[in-house]
Amino acid sequence: MPYIPKEHKKYNLLPYCREKGGEVFAYPAGPLYEAERLIGSPEAIFPYGFDSYEDYFRALDEQIAAHEAAPDIAEKLIRLRDRIRQMNQKEEWSVLRYTGPTLDVLSGLTNGRNYYWPTSKAEPVYGGVIDNEEFTAYLYPTEANLWEILEDPTGMAYRTVYTDGKGRLTKAAYETMMGAVESGLAPRKA
């Protein structure tokens, strides 16, 4: 069952995870992939398919213990664990309501639904949206007419939506990118 802070329960967040189980994670991709390469087992440390933060961090601690004989690897895993823990303090995440048109595509957004925008006080920058598939996606427009800020403890959402904050994406740029993706996925005629 996903952890949802008491003050966020009123927003009906993570409906799929609440119904089916599972937790959502923000994570630093570069350090995670480097750690996977070092231990040779992505399944052991990639934060997907875990029911709770406790389950994930227990698995990561097991990997740290398994690599005690290689202090350089163990230290990188410890730094990774600490960074992922810092990134997943949902009390620091912004909560926004999507007010734009429903994006009826894989990993789309639904008009009127509330979404997490993961962030942290240590690094309060836009890091994507936990979408309808309930993983973090970055390619969503962040214009003010598409979002209503409900909770924004770090000010990240305000900066992203109302200023030229890091990660800002216009609807026109989003549509251009999605058009390119769709045309690249369309079958080619011989």
Disulfide bonds with the S-S distance in Angstrom:
none
